[in-house]
Amino acid sequence: MRKKIVAGNWKMNKDCDEALLLFKEINSLLQNTTAKQVEVIVLPSFIFIRDFVSLSFKIAVGAQNCSTEDAGAYTGEVSAAMIRSAGASYVIVGHSERRSYFSETNSMLSKKINAALKNNLIPIYCVGETLNQRNSGNHFKIIEQQITEGLFHLNNEQFKKTVIAYEPVWAIGTGNTATTSQAQEMHAFIRKVVAQKYGNDMANSCSVLYGGSCNAQNAKELFACPDIDGGLIGGASLKAKDFVQIVQSF
Ligand code: PEP
């Protein structure tokens, strides 16, 4: 059985009071639900991680990024070791906003994956094509390249700990969710690419999340697809009721 996951990427939203309020609301709504076996993760700004970990009832906490480096003179960076020491258990690596606004390359991201695993953080590795890449028929090639260059240096033990999120760039924050057939097709392709390198068992046990305008209305349909194991949620994770409804969409 693959792990089902719903992860809320809060991006650069909420001040201290707002963040605490939202986290407490999600926490208490989840306490009163009988959600099936779903790993719920909240990924806020770094500065909230420690507080959230200490307040959490059954929510795992993660970061949205980490440094490639262990420590040293890298002003403004946050290392995977620091994130782990704050109590987080996950980290997003390679979100499309990091790839495009901060020029993060597959090769740089492979180092972040190593830093995460070395510090016992589970990386959620994001892949996704732009609309141009899809329209020109290059989307499968792009996804394969992102996976190969970002993850395929890992050995079996390391790969086993990694989560993949398919997030078509054209669907993020746009309201243009991928159709279930577009999402399912790419998730099945990702599993095929993984199988070629690590074998069928690994491909079948790896959690692959969908992200891109997933919300309380469309989550059920997306999560019903055979190769979709949950979602990485942006906008809708900032509303407690919507987020919890997504968690209950399996
Ligand atoms: C994201 O940024 O990871 C994301 C999926 O955003 P949204 O749900 O807002 O499209």
Boltz pocket constraint, residues with backbone or C-beta under 6 A from the ligand:
constraints:
  - pocket:
      binder: B
      contacts: [[A, 9], [A, 167], [A, 171], [A, 172], [A, 173], [A, 174], [A, 175], [A, 211], [A, 212], [A, 213], [A, 214], [A, 232], [A, 233], [A, 234], [A, 235], [A, 236]]
      max_distance: 6.0
